[in-house]
Amino acid sequence: MRNNFDKSLEDINLSLVEMGAHVERAISDAIGALKNKDKQMALDVIENDDIIDDFEKAIEGKCYRLLLSQQPVARDLRTISSALKIINDMERIADQSADIAEVLLHFIDDPYIKEPVHTIKMGELAVKMVNQAINAFVSMDLELAKQVIEMDEEMDTMFQNNRKELVSFIVRDEGTANQAIDFVMISKYLERIGDHAENIADWIIVAITGEHKNIRVF
């Protein structure tokens, strides 16, 4: 029985990693579309969001079937419960990547008011946070999870600095307002992605230690 349980748990882990890869790609492609002014890539991010939704439903089903068919010990129960929470955060990350792509379509054909260097750096950090969070879950690595939480402070600082710079554009020239506001929205979505990655790391800590921190809901 235990062998079958372990195989089912490994299957959940593998599915979660595959879902994580799609989520990472969604963020990367959204930022790539911004960097390269690639409208088709932005459209693909929006279209592929359904694939990630399907992963969430499939993994959720696997978790519930395992809970109903077995009697997991406390640590296993925490792992499965955390996986259910993690896939919800990953689905929200994918939604926000699609939101970034939708906002980008508002102005992708226009000249940018500034090179989106800081926004791209936020996107790269978001991808790194999600990648490390998923790796921390698979390896049940407490220290790696804590590193993700620490990175969220950097993300918050980057967002604040980027927002201040964009607001200064509006102050100097009202003609830049629409695009500047769109850039602020994109930056805010990236900051939220960082928060979701932090949530994932927090759930990993729950799975490993049983200690429950304050998890943010969006």
N, C-alpha and C positions, 0 to 999 in steps of 0.2 A: 504493500500500500504506500509506504513511504517513498519507494522508488518511483511509483507512478505520480505521486504528488510532486516530487522534485522535477520530473520531466515536464509536468504541466507548468510548474513555476518557471522553468527555463524557457518554455515556449512563450510565456507572457513576457519575460525579459527580452527575448529576441524580437517579439512583435513591437515592444516598446522602443527598442533601439531603432528598428526600421521606421517607426513613426517619427522618432527623433530626427532621423536623417532627412525625412521629408520636411519636417519643421525647419531644420537648419537651412535646407535648400530654399524654402520659402523666404526666409529672412535674407539670405544671400542674394537671391534673385531680385527681391524688392530693392535692395541697395544697389545691385548691379544695374537695374533698370534706371535708377536715379543717376548713377555715375555715368552711364553710357547713353542716356536719353533713349532708352530702348522701349518703345511702346509695346511691342509684342511680348517682351519679357514681363512687363507689368501685367498685361492681360493674362498671361499664363499663370502668374501667381494667383490671380483672382479665381481663375478656372480650376486650378489644382487644389483649392481649399477644400473641395468636396472629398478628395482622396483622403485628406487628413481627418475629416469628419468620420469617414468610413472606418479608419483605423481606430478612432476613439471608441466607436460602437462595438467593433470586433473585440478589442482588448477588454472593454467593460464586460462583454458577455463571457469571455474566458475567465475573468476574475470571479464573477458571480457563480459560474458553474463550478469552479474549484471550491469556493466557499461552501456551496450547497452539498457537494458530493464528498467532501472531506471534513475532518475536524482538525484544522491547523492549530499548532501550538502558538503561544503568544507572539513569538518573533515572526513566524510565518504570517500570522494574522496582520501584524503591523506592516509587513512587506506588501501584502496584497492590498490592504487598505490604502497604503501610501501610493501604490501603483495607480489605483483608481483616482486619487487626487492629482497625481502627476499628469495623467493623460488629459485631465480637464484643463490644467494649466497649459499643457502643450497645445491643446486645441485653441485656447484663447490666444496663444502666441501666433498660431497660424492665421487666426482671424485678424489680428492686428497687422500682420504682414500683408494680408489682402487689403486692409484699410489703407496702409501706406501706399500700395499700388494704385488704389482708387483715387487717393488724393493727388498722387503724382500725375495721373492722367489729366488733371485740371490744367497743368502748365507744362507738360513734357515737350510740347512743340514750340514753346517760347524760350527766348534767351533767359538763362538763370540770372537773378539779381546778384548772385555771388557763387563762386565755386563751392559746392557742398562738402567741403573738406571735413568739417566738424561733424556733420550729419553722417557722413560715410564712416568716420571713426566710431561713432556711436553704434552704427550697424555692425561693424566688425567686432566690437566688444559684445554686442548682443549675441552674435553667433558663437563667440567663445564661451560666454556664460552658459548658453543652452547646451553646447557640446560637453562642457565639463560637468554640468549638472546630470546629464544622461549617463556619462561615464561613471560619475560618483554613485548613481543608483545601481548600475550593473555590477560594479565592484564593491558596493556597500562601503565606500571610502569616506569616512567621516571628515578627514582633513580636506579632501577635495571639495566636499560640500561646503565646508566653512570658507574656503577660498572664493567660492561663487558668491556667498553672502557678502564677503568683503568687497568684491568687485562691484556690487551694486552701489556702493558709496561713490565710486569713480563715475559710474553711469549717471547718478543724480547730479554730480558736479558738472559733468559734460553737458547735461541738459540745461542746467541753469545758465551756464556760460553761453551756450548756443542761443538760448532764448533771448538773453540780454543783447547779443549782437544783432539778432534779427529785429528786435524792437527798435534798435538804433537806426536801422534802415528806414523804418516807417516814420520815425521822427524827422529824419533828414529829407525824405522824399515820399509823400503820400502815394505816389504812383506805384511804389513797390509793395504797398500794403497787402494786396490779395495774395501775391506769391510768398511774401514773408510770413503771412498767417498760415499758409499751407505748409511751409517749411517748419513752422513751430508745431503744427499738428503732427507732422511726420516725426519730429523729434520727441514729442510726447508719447506717440505710439511706441517708439524705441525704448523710452524710459519705462513704459509699462511692461514691455517685453522683459526688460531687466528685472522688474519686480516679480514677474511670473517665474523667471529663472531662479530668483531668490526663494520663491515659494517652493519650487521643486526641491531646492537644497534643504529647506526647512523640513519638508516631508521625509527626506532621506534621513535627517537627524532623528525624526520621530521613529522611522523604521528601525534604526540602529539602536537608539537609546531609550525609546519610549517617552522621551521628553517632548512635550507639545509647546511650541512657540506660537506667537501670534501670526497667523497666516492671513495675508491680505487677499481680499476678494474684489474682482473687477467685473 
